[in-house]
Amino acid sequence: MTVIVIDDDPVTVTLLERFLDICDYPQPETYRQGKEALDVLRPQYRPSAHYVIFLDLNMPVMDGWEFLDSLHPFASAENMQIYVVTSSVDERDRKQALASPFVRDYLVKPVLPETLTAIKKNLGI
């Protein structure tokens, strides 16, 4: 399993890394914006691999929405589970995010260890 954190806020990234470690997730790959993550993920993507991505929506260069749109040509929602991690409590953002076949849940910051443990249990890992 590959765990990826895509967020431009260093505090959020640090907290997620620490909480993922506490919950026994593999060491995450971290990226500050969607384009950086996509540039690495696209050539390394394997249909047989399992990806868990924690994705912020509001980032520079390529935001979370653009990142989600960019996955359709090459990725499969069957092996790529995305958890949107955002400060937005706007119901329209939530509905739009959950409409993506890749998005499994919409999480409002901060994400706590209890939430990460529940995600891990739901993934069966």
Phi, psi and omega in degrees: 000136175252125178254132182230134175245125179238105183199138181273354181268113183298329179293315178298317180298314180298315179297315179298317178301315181295314181292322176298321178295315179302323183270012176062036170279158171297156177304124183280150166277138181237141180223146184272346176201162188299321182297318178301314179295316181296320179298331177272317185292316185305307182287339182263354184299133176233126180301336181274351181273166179241127182240132172240120186238131174256113193240123171282154179267320187258100180219159177284168176067292175225114181279179182298325179297314180295323178299313179300316179297329183283347182283329188307320183293336187229340187256163179241136177291346180289328182243008180232107179255123182247133175246112178288128179239111189214162173268355182285126175255013180290122182298330178295320177297316180301311181297318180296316180296313183290346176286342178286135179295342181277334188275123180266330180199161181242112185247130178269133180297146359275149176271125184262161180305325180299321178294317180295324177295318178296320178298314180300318179296317179296328178282347180076031179239000000 
